[in-house]
Amino acid sequence: MKPGQLIAHAAFECHDNEIARSGAWIINIPIPTYMFLPPVFTVADPDALIIAVRRGLPVLTYLRPVSVISPRDDDWPDTLATLLRRKPVSVTRWAHEAGLAPATVSRGFLAAFGVTPGRYRLESQLLRAMQLIATTDESLAAIADSCGFADQAHLCRTVRVASGYSPREWKVKSIQDDRM
């Protein structure tokens, strides 16, 4: 990362902060669920963004990407993470196809993302499901199916463990939070 670059991740996504010797500023900026931001990007005026955040001013106008930073082609942890967000992947098979040892992939992914590939996949499924629960009127069974859960009960258990709420309670809470 370079000065002025921002990393966007949705609520409930995990990340691992690594601070360089020169230091870093890590600022969490809540954004509306309807707003899409690329994973890594630069903004025109990062200083104005920081000032707006510190003063509690609206920041959406400062979050417009000027340039998008693409992951390197040799960045296999990001490649695997992208695949895991889309569908279940056998890490062992993927490692062999990528010419890597499965243990190397597991350790490297854990070092890059702070969680195992399996945990990352589950959290990605959960994130997608919770966004759908909060923003659509789809049935829980349909959401469970579209997000890769075994069934509705599996989705409900996972939501409760992660949030402390049932999916219905989560939806009501999310709607109330958006109004604040």
N, C-alpha and C positions, 0 to 999 in steps of 0.2 A: 504494500500500500504506500501511496505517496500522499503528501499534504494536499488536502482539498478533495480527496476521493472519499466517497461514502459507500457503505455497505448497507443494503436494505434487506431486511428479512421480516417475514410475517410474524405475528404474535405466535407464541408457543414454539417457534423454531429455536433450536439450540445453536450455540456458536461458541467458539473458543477464542478469547482475547489473548493476543500475544503483543506485548509492549516492547518496542525497540528501546535500546539504551537512551536514545534521544527523547523518548517519551511518546505519549499519544494522548489525544483527547477522545474519550468515548462518550458520546451524547446519545441517549435514547430519545427519539422523537416519535411519539405516537402518530400514526397516519390513519386516515379513514380506510375502512375495508374495501371501498370501491376504487381506491387509488392504486394503480399498478406502477411499480418502480423496478428498473432492472436491478439485478443482484449487486453489481458494482458500477458506479458511475461518478462523474464529476459534475459539479454545479458551477454556475457562472461566478457566484460571489459567496464562497464559504464563510467569509467573515461576517457578512450580513446575516447569513443563516444562524450562526452562533449567537450574534447579538439578539436576533429575534427570539431564539429559544430562551436565552437568559432573561429576557424581558417579558416573556410570556405572550409574545405577539403571534399572530397567525404566521405559519411558516410555509404553507403550501406553495406560495409563489416562488420561494427560494429553492424548492425541491425539484425544479424542472431540470432533467438531465441535459447537460451540454454535450457530453460524450459518454459512451458506454464502453466499459472495459471488458473485453472478452477473456475468458480463461485461456491459459496457454494450452496448446495441443497436447503437451506432455504432462499435463496436470491430471493424472489419473484419478486422484481422490474426487475432484470436481466432476469428472466424467462419470464415475461410479455413482456419485450423489445424484446427478441428473437422472440416471437410469433408475435409481431406487425411488425417486419421487414419482416416476411414471408407472412402474410396475414391479412386482416381486422379481428379484434377481438372485440366482444362486451365486453367492460370492466365490465359492470354490470354482465353479465353471467359468465365471467371468475372469477370475485371476489366471486360470490356465490359458484362456483365450488372449489375455493381455500379456502373456509371457511372464507372469509374476507368481510367486509362491503365495498360496492362500494366507499363510501366517503373516507374510509381509503386507498383504492387502489389509488384513484386519488391524495390524499394529499401525500401519500408515494412515488408515482411515480414522482410527481412534485419535491419533496424534493431530490430524488435520481438523477434525470436527468435534472432538471431545466425547464422542459416543461411538459405539460399534455400528457397523453397517445395518445390522438387524434393528437396533434401537432407532437409528436414523430413519429407516423405512417405516417403522411403527409411528414415530412422531410425525412423519410426513403424511401418512394416512390420517392420523388423528387431526392434524391441522386442517387438512382439506375437509374432513367430515365436520369439524366444528364450524368452519366457515360456512358450509352448506346449511348446517342446522340453524345458524344465526341469520342467514340471509335468504333462505328459500322456504317454501312450504312443502318440499318433497317429503315423502314418508321416510321414517327412519330405516325401513327395510331397503328402500331404493338408495338411500345415502350409503348404507352399509355395503350394498352391492357395488355401487360405483366407486367406492373408496378402497375396495379390496378387503373388507372385513369378512370373516367367515359367515356371519349372520347378524341380525339386528341385536341379539343379546350380547354378542362379542363387542359390537360398537358401544352399546349402552354401558357395559362394564368398563371399557377403556375410557370413555368420557368421564365416568364417575371417578375412577382412580386418578385421572389427570387433573380434573377440575374441582372435585368434591361435590359436583352437582349432577343430577340426571340430565339427559339431553333436553327435556322440556324445561327444567329449571335453568339450564345453560342458555337456552334461547331467550327466555324472559330476561335474564340478567344481561345478556349481550345487547338486547334492544334498549334496555335502560341505560347501559353504559354509553351507547352511541348518542343518546340524547343529551348527555352531560357535556 
